[in-house]
Amino acid sequence: MDVEVLEQVLFEFKAAGRMKFLEIGVYEGHTSRGIRDFCAANGIELEYWGIESGTLCVPTRPFPDAHFVIGESREVFMHLPDDFDVVFIDGDHTLNAVILDTLHYGAKVKPGGFLLCHDTSPEIQFKMAEPNRNYPEHPWFHNAVNAAHAMLGFPTKEWREWLSRYQAGCAYGGMTVYRKENQ
């Protein structure tokens, strides 16, 4: 289901023929390469950017022409461009990290562009702990994308929810997509 949602967003750029995409949380690059292959198959010129902290993996550029930044997203945001068509948040899923990624990288989305948030299934909230974290066992330090956005009052008047899907009964995944209003 997450792939279907991602492909729906990518199809929005078929007419334009190009897209500037940022993925926060590249991990092993499977999603990155899938995005690249989808764009190539559908005639969309892709300018891909990825951020990986290396907390859970050895940071590796997902494909040769990808722009790749190694570091914590909260520490490197000022080094990235301010004109993304799509920002896909799937990095550190702790409450504070999601709040910062939403604020820092939402500001880098062009009007009419998209902010995608992974792992938003209501069924996984407060259930899936982030591995290798030394946070207290408090529910807000678990996979709390929805809780972070509720605290922010997100979506704001600048954003509207465009699509949200998850598989019932599944303890992972789910995708919520917001579209930035034209100003």
TIDOVO-931098 format. One record per residue: residue number from 1; residue in three letters; z, x, y of N, C-alpha, C in turn. Coordinates in Angstrom, 2 decimals. Layout:
<rs>
 num residuo     nzz     nxx     nyy    cazz    caxx    cayy     czz     cxx     cyy
 NUM     ALA       Z       X       Y       Z       X       Y       Z       X       Y
...
</rs>
This chain:
<rs>
 num residuo     nzz     nxx     nyy    cazz    caxx    cayy     czz     cxx     cyy
   1     MET    0.00    0.82   -1.19    0.00    0.00    0.00    0.00    0.87    1.26
   2     ASP    0.73    1.98    1.22    0.76    2.88    2.39   -0.64    3.42    2.69
   3     VAL   -1.40    3.73    1.66   -2.77    4.24    1.84   -3.64    3.17    2.50
   4     GLU   -3.50    1.93    2.07   -4.28    0.84    2.67   -3.99    0.72    4.17
   5     VAL   -2.73    0.81    4.54   -2.36    0.72    5.95   -2.95    1.89    6.73
   6     LEU   -2.80    3.09    6.19   -3.36    4.27    6.84   -4.87    4.15    7.01
   7     GLU   -5.56    3.69    5.98   -7.01    3.54    6.07   -7.41    2.49    7.10
   8     GLN   -6.63    1.42    7.25   -6.92    0.41    8.27   -6.88    1.03    9.66
   9     VAL   -5.90    1.88    9.89   -5.79    2.56   11.18   -6.98    3.49   11.37
  10     LEU   -7.30    4.29   10.37   -8.42    5.23   10.47   -9.74    4.51   10.74
  11     PHE   -9.94    3.35   10.12  -11.18    2.57   10.34  -11.34    2.16   11.80
  12     GLU  -10.25    2.06   12.53  -10.33    1.70   13.95  -11.13    2.74   14.75
  13     PHE  -11.31    3.94   14.19  -12.00    5.02   14.90  -13.42    5.25   14.40
  14     LYS  -13.88    4.40   13.49  -15.23    4.54   12.95  -16.28    4.37   14.04
  15     ALA  -16.10    3.38   14.89  -17.08    3.14   15.96  -17.11    4.30   16.96
  16     ALA  -15.96    4.83   17.29  -15.90    5.95   18.23  -16.44    7.23   17.61
  17     GLY  -16.28    7.34   16.29  -16.81    8.51   15.58  -15.95    9.76   15.68
  18     ARG  -14.77    9.63   16.28  -13.88   10.80   16.38  -12.45   10.33   16.53
  19     MET  -11.53   11.24   16.18  -10.12   10.90   16.25   -9.29   12.19   16.29
  20     LYS   -8.23   12.14   17.09   -7.27   13.25   17.17   -5.97   12.75   16.53
  21     PHE   -5.57   13.38   15.44   -4.50   12.89   14.58   -3.40   13.92   14.44
  22     LEU   -2.14   13.48   14.57   -0.98   14.35   14.36   -0.14   13.79   13.23
  23     GLU    0.17   14.65   12.27    1.07   14.29   11.17    2.34   15.11   11.29
  24     ILE    3.47   14.43   11.40    4.77   15.09   11.42    5.34   15.00   10.01
  25     GLY    5.49   16.15    9.36    5.95   16.18    7.98    4.78   16.32    7.02
  26     VAL    4.12   17.46    7.05    2.93   17.71    6.24    3.29   17.88    4.75
  27     TYR    4.44   18.44    4.48    4.93   18.75    3.14    3.87   19.57    2.40
  28     GLU    3.30   19.08    1.30    2.32   19.87    0.54    0.88   19.60    0.95
  29     GLY    0.66   18.73    1.92   -0.67   18.50    2.48   -1.53   17.47    1.78
  30     HIS   -0.97   16.71    0.84   -1.78   15.72    0.13   -2.31   14.64    1.08
  31     THR   -1.43   14.12    1.94   -1.86   13.10    2.90   -2.86   13.69    3.88
  32     SER   -2.60   14.90    4.34   -3.50   15.57    5.30   -4.92   15.67    4.74
  33     ARG   -5.02   16.14    3.52   -6.34   16.29    2.90   -6.99   14.93    2.64
  34     GLY   -6.19   13.93    2.32   -6.72   12.58    2.15   -7.30   12.04    3.44
  35     ILE   -6.61   12.28    4.55   -7.10   11.85    5.87   -8.41   12.57    6.19
  36     ARG   -8.43   13.89    5.97   -9.64   14.67    6.22  -10.82   14.13    5.40
  37     ASP  -10.59   13.89    4.11  -11.66   13.41    3.23  -12.13   12.01    3.62
  38     PHE  -11.20   11.13    3.96  -11.55    9.78    4.39  -12.41    9.83    5.65
  39     CYS  -12.00   10.63    6.61  -12.76   10.74    7.86  -14.16   11.29    7.59
  40     ALA  -14.26   12.31    6.76  -15.56   12.89    6.45  -16.47   11.86    5.77
  41     ALA  -15.92   11.07    4.86  -16.71   10.07    4.14  -17.13    8.91    5.02
  42     ASN  -16.44    8.71    6.15  -16.72    7.58    7.02  -17.28    7.97    8.38
  43     GLY  -17.74    9.20    8.50  -18.39    9.65    9.73  -17.48    9.74   10.93
  44     ILE  -16.21   10.06   10.69  -15.26   10.21   11.80  -14.93   11.69   11.95
  45     GLU  -15.26   12.24   13.11  -14.93   13.63   13.39  -13.42   13.72   13.61
  46     LEU  -12.76   14.55   12.84  -11.30   14.64   12.86  -10.83   15.92   13.51
  47     GLU   -9.96   15.78   14.50   -9.20   16.92   15.00   -7.78   16.70   14.49
  48     TYR   -7.41   17.45   13.48   -6.13   17.26   12.79   -5.09   18.27   13.26
  49     TRP   -3.89   17.78   13.52   -2.73   18.60   13.85   -1.62   18.23   12.88
  50     GLY   -0.88   19.22   12.42    0.25   18.95   11.54    1.46   19.79   11.90
  51     ILE    2.63   19.22   11.69    3.90   19.92   11.90    4.67   19.89   10.59
  52     GLU    5.20   21.04   10.19    6.04   21.12    9.00    7.18   22.07    9.28
  53     SER    8.40   21.61    9.01    9.59   22.44    9.26    9.81   23.47    8.16
  54     GLY    9.40   23.17    6.95    9.65   24.07    5.83   11.00   23.86    5.18
  55     THR   11.70   22.80    5.55   13.01   22.52    4.97   12.90   22.22    3.48
  56     LEU   11.86   21.49    3.07   11.72   21.08    1.67   10.58   21.76    0.95
  57     CYS    9.84   22.63    1.62    8.68   23.27    1.01    8.35   24.54    1.78
  58     VAL    7.42   25.31    1.25    6.90   26.48    1.97    5.78   25.96    2.86
  59     PRO    5.91   26.09    4.17    4.87   25.55    5.07    3.53   26.24    4.85
  60     THR    2.51   25.43    4.58    1.17   25.94    4.32    0.16   25.06    5.03
  61     ARG   -0.77   25.69    5.72   -1.86   24.95    6.39   -2.57   24.11    5.34
  62     PRO   -2.71   22.79    5.57   -3.27   21.91    4.54   -4.76   22.11    4.27
  63     PHE   -5.51   22.56    5.27   -6.92   22.89    5.08   -7.32   23.83    6.22
  64     PRO   -8.39   24.59    6.05   -8.69   25.70    6.97   -8.79   25.36    8.45
  65     ASP   -9.42   24.25    8.83   -9.59   23.99   10.26   -8.50   23.11   10.86
  66     ALA   -7.40   22.93   10.15   -6.27   22.16   10.67   -5.48   23.00   11.66
  67     HIS   -5.05   22.37   12.74   -4.07   22.99   13.64   -2.72   22.79   12.96
  68     PHE   -1.94   23.87   12.81   -0.72   23.77   12.02    0.42   24.45   12.74
  69     VAL    1.50   23.70   12.94    2.68   24.21   13.65    3.85   24.21   12.69
  70     ILE    4.52   25.35   12.58    5.70   25.45   11.73    6.93   25.39   12.62
  71     GLY    7.82   24.46   12.32    9.05   24.31   13.09    9.57   22.90   13.02
  72     GLU   10.75   22.70   13.55   11.35   21.37   13.63   10.61   20.58   14.73
  73     SER   10.22   19.36   14.43    9.45   18.57   15.39   10.17   18.44   16.72
  74     ARG   11.48   18.33   16.71   12.24   18.19   17.96   12.20   19.46   18.81
  75     GLU   11.82   20.59   18.20   11.80   21.86   18.92   10.41   22.31   19.33
  76     VAL    9.36   21.72   18.76    8.00   22.19   19.04    7.14   21.19   19.81
  77     PHE    7.69   20.01   20.12    6.88   18.94   20.71    6.19   19.37   21.99
  78     MET    6.83   20.23   22.77    6.23   20.61   24.06    5.02   21.53   23.90
  79     HIS    4.80   22.04   22.69    3.67   22.94   22.45    2.43   22.21   21.92
  80     LEU    2.51   20.91   21.80    1.38   20.14   21.28    0.71   19.36   22.40
  81     PRO   -0.57   19.02   22.22   -1.30   18.26   23.25   -0.67   16.89   23.52
  82     ASP   -1.08   16.29   24.60   -0.55   14.98   25.01   -1.57   13.86   24.84
  83     ASP   -2.56   14.03   24.01   -3.65   13.04   23.96   -4.06   12.68   22.54
  84     PHE   -3.09   12.31   21.71   -3.41   11.94   20.32   -3.83   10.48   20.24
  85     ASP   -4.77   10.22   19.35   -5.15    8.84   19.03   -4.16    8.24   18.05
  86     VAL   -3.67    9.08   17.13   -2.74    8.63   16.09   -1.66    9.68   15.90
  87     VAL   -0.40    9.21   15.84    0.72   10.06   15.45    1.39    9.40   14.25
  88     PHE    1.52   10.16   13.18    2.09    9.68   11.92    3.44   10.37   11.72
  89     ILE    4.53    9.61   11.84    5.88   10.16   11.71    6.34   10.02   10.27
  90     ASP    6.49   11.17    9.61    6.96   11.18    8.22    7.70   12.49    7.95
  91     GLY    8.46   12.96    8.93    9.19   14.22    8.78   10.64   13.95    8.40
  92     ASP   11.55   14.50    9.17   12.98   14.32    8.97   13.31   12.85    9.23
  93     HIS   13.84   12.16    8.23   14.07   10.71    8.34   15.50   10.36    8.76
  94     THR   16.24   11.32    9.26   17.58   10.97    9.73   17.47   10.22   11.05
  95     LEU   18.49    9.48   11.37   18.47    8.62   12.55   18.10    9.37   13.82
  96     ASN   18.79   10.46   14.10   18.53   11.20   15.33   17.12   11.76   15.38
  97     ALA   16.63   12.26   14.25   15.28   12.82   14.21   14.23   11.74   14.47
  98     VAL   14.41   10.56   13.88   13.44    9.48   14.10   13.45    9.05   15.56
  99     ILE   14.62    8.97   16.15   14.71    8.62   17.57   13.94    9.64   18.41
 100     LEU   14.19   10.93   18.18   13.51   11.97   18.96   12.01   11.98   18.70
 101     ASP   11.59   11.86   17.44   10.14   11.84   17.14    9.47   10.66   17.82
 102     THR   10.10    9.50   17.80    9.52    8.32   18.45    9.37    8.54   19.95
 103     LEU   10.41    9.07   20.57   10.35    9.30   22.02    9.40   10.43   22.39
 104     HIS    9.53   11.58   21.73    8.71   12.75   22.08    7.23   12.53   21.77
 105     TYR    6.94   12.03   20.59    5.54   11.95   20.17    4.88   10.62   20.53
 106     GLY    5.66    9.56   20.70    5.10    8.31   21.21    4.50    8.53   22.60
 107     ALA    5.14    9.40   23.37    4.63    9.72   24.71    3.31   10.48   24.66
 108     LYS    2.97   11.05   23.52    1.74   11.83   23.37    0.57   10.99   22.84
 109     VAL    0.81    9.70   22.59   -0.25    8.81   22.12   -0.98    8.21   23.31
 110     LYS   -2.31    8.28   23.28   -3.11    7.69   24.35   -3.00    6.17   24.32
 111     PRO   -3.16    5.51   25.47   -3.21    4.04   25.46   -4.29    3.56   24.50
 112     GLY   -3.95    2.56   23.71   -4.84    2.05   22.68   -4.67    2.75   21.35
 113     GLY   -3.89    3.85   21.34   -3.66    4.62   20.12   -2.52    4.05   19.29
 114     PHE   -2.21    4.75   18.20   -1.28    4.24   17.20   -0.14    5.21   16.92
 115     LEU    1.02    4.64   16.63    2.17    5.37   16.13    2.50    4.77   14.77
 116     LEU    2.40    5.58   13.72    2.66    5.13   12.36    4.01    5.69   11.91
 117     CYS    4.83    4.84   11.35    6.14    5.27   10.85    6.20    4.98    9.36
 118     HIS    6.43    6.04    8.58    6.49    5.90    7.13    7.91    5.60    6.69
 119     ASP    8.04    5.02    5.51    9.32    4.69    4.88   10.09    3.66    5.69
 120     THR    9.41    2.57    6.02   10.04    1.50    6.79   10.35    0.27    5.94
 121     SER   10.15    0.36    4.64   10.47   -0.77    3.79   11.94   -1.15    3.98
 122     PRO   12.23   -2.42    4.26   13.63   -2.82    4.44   14.47   -2.53    3.20
 123     GLU   13.82   -2.46    2.04   14.55   -2.25    0.80   15.02   -0.81    0.62
 124     ILE   14.45    0.15    1.35   14.91    1.52    1.19   15.89    1.94    2.27
 125     GLN   15.99    1.16    3.32   16.89    1.54    4.40   18.32    1.67    3.88
 126     PHE   18.95    2.74    4.20   20.32    3.06    3.82   20.47    3.35    2.33
 127     LYS   19.37    3.54    1.61   19.46    3.81    0.17   18.96    5.19   -0.18
 128     MET   17.90    5.66    0.48   17.27    6.91    0.09   17.79    8.04    0.97
 129     ALA   18.67    8.84    0.43   19.24    9.95    1.20   18.21   11.04    1.38
 130     GLU   18.21   11.68    2.54   17.36   12.85    2.76   17.96   14.01    1.97
 131     PRO   17.19   14.65    1.13   17.73   15.78    0.36   18.00   16.99    1.24
 132     ASN   18.88   17.84    0.79   19.18   19.12    1.45   19.70   18.95    2.86
 133     ARG   20.40   17.89    3.12   20.97   17.67    4.45   22.49   17.74    4.33
 134     ASN   23.14   18.24    5.33   24.59   18.38    5.31   25.26   17.33    6.19
 135     TYR   24.65   16.15    6.31   25.22   15.11    7.13   26.27   14.34    6.34
 136     PRO   27.18   13.71    7.04   28.19   12.92    6.34   27.54   11.75    5.61
 137     GLU   28.21   11.20    4.65   27.67   10.07    3.89   27.84    8.77    4.66
 138     HIS   27.20    8.71    5.79   27.20    7.53    6.65   25.82    6.90    6.54
 139     PRO   25.71    5.58    6.46   24.39    4.98    6.24   23.35    5.33    7.29
 140     TRP   23.76    5.59    8.54   22.76    5.92    9.53   22.15    7.30    9.31
 141     PHE   22.75    8.11    8.48   22.17    9.41    8.19   21.29    9.36    6.94
 142     HIS   21.05    8.19    6.47   20.09    8.01    5.39   18.76    7.61    6.01
 143     ASN   17.81    7.30    5.18   16.47    7.00    5.64   16.50    5.74    6.50
 144     ALA   16.64    5.90    7.82   16.97    4.79    8.70   15.97    4.59    9.83
 145     VAL   14.68    4.56    9.51   13.66    4.38   10.54   13.88    3.07   11.30
 146     ASN   14.10    1.99   10.57   14.29    0.70   11.22   15.54    0.70   12.10
 147     ALA   16.61    1.33   11.62   17.85    1.39   12.41   17.63    2.19   13.69
 148     ALA   16.89    3.30   13.59   16.61    4.12   14.77   15.82    3.32   15.80
 149     HIS   14.81    2.60   15.35   14.00    1.82   16.27   14.78    0.66   16.86
 150     ALA   15.69    0.09   16.10   16.54   -0.98   16.64   17.43   -0.43   17.75
 151     MET   17.96    0.76   17.55   18.80    1.37   18.59   18.00    1.66   19.86
 152     LEU   16.73    2.01   19.69   15.87    2.31   20.84   15.36    1.04   21.53
 153     GLY   15.50   -0.10   20.84   14.88   -1.31   21.36   13.37   -1.24   21.20
 154     PHE   12.93   -0.62   20.11   11.51   -0.36   19.87   10.95   -1.43   18.96
 155     PRO    9.79   -1.99   19.18    8.83   -1.57   20.19    9.22   -2.05   21.58
 156     THR    8.88   -1.25   22.55    9.15   -1.58   23.95    7.97   -2.36   24.50
 157     LYS    8.00   -2.68   25.79    6.88   -3.41   26.40    5.59   -2.59   26.38
 158     GLU    5.71   -1.27   26.24    4.53   -0.40   26.17    3.86   -0.43   24.79
 159     TRP    4.60   -0.87   23.79    4.13   -0.87   22.40    4.19   -2.27   21.81
 160     ARG    3.30   -2.53   20.86    3.43   -3.77   20.08    3.24   -3.42   18.61
 161     GLU    3.94   -4.16   17.76    3.76   -3.94   16.32    2.37   -4.43   15.94
 162     TRP    1.62   -3.59   15.27    0.24   -3.89   14.91    0.14   -4.31   13.44
 163     LEU    0.94   -3.68   12.60    0.87   -3.96   11.17    2.12   -3.40   10.50
 164     SER    2.63   -4.11    9.50    3.75   -3.60    8.72    3.60   -4.11    7.30
 165     ARG    3.67   -3.18    6.35    3.55   -3.56    4.94    4.44   -2.68    4.09
 166     TYR    4.94   -3.28    3.03    5.68   -2.54    2.02    5.61   -3.31    0.72
 167     GLN    5.86   -2.61   -0.36    5.81   -3.23   -1.68    7.21   -3.73   -2.03
 168     ALA    7.33   -5.02   -2.27    8.63   -5.60   -2.61    9.21   -4.94   -3.85
 169     GLY   10.50   -4.66   -3.79   11.19   -4.07   -4.93   11.05   -2.57   -5.05
 170     CYS   10.27   -1.96   -4.17   10.03   -0.52   -4.25   11.06    0.22   -3.41
 171     ALA   11.66    1.26   -3.98   12.72    2.00   -3.29   12.18    3.16   -2.46
 172     TYR   10.92    3.13   -2.09   10.34    4.14   -1.22    9.13    3.55   -0.52
 173     GLY    8.70    4.21    0.52    7.45    3.83    1.20    7.61    2.72    2.22
 174     GLY    6.50    2.10    2.47    6.42    1.11    3.54    5.91    1.79    4.80
 175     MET    5.10    1.07    5.56    4.52    1.64    6.76    4.55    0.59    7.86
 176     THR    5.01    1.01    9.02    4.95    0.15   10.21    4.09    0.87   11.24
 177     VAL    3.15    0.13   11.80    2.21    0.69   12.77    2.39   -0.03   14.10
 178     TYR    2.52    0.77   15.15    2.61    0.26   16.51    1.38    0.71   17.27
 179     ARG    0.93   -0.14   18.17   -0.22    0.21   19.02    0.26    0.27   20.47
 180     LYS   -0.16    1.36   21.14    0.23    1.54   22.53   -0.68    0.68   23.39
 181     GLU   -0.06   -0.09   24.24   -0.80   -1.00   25.12   -1.61   -0.21   26.13
 182     ASN   -2.81   -0.71   26.43   -3.59   -0.12   27.52   -2.89   -0.42   28.83
 183     GLN   -2.84    0.56   29.70   -2.07    0.40   30.93   -2.96    0.15   32.11
</rs>
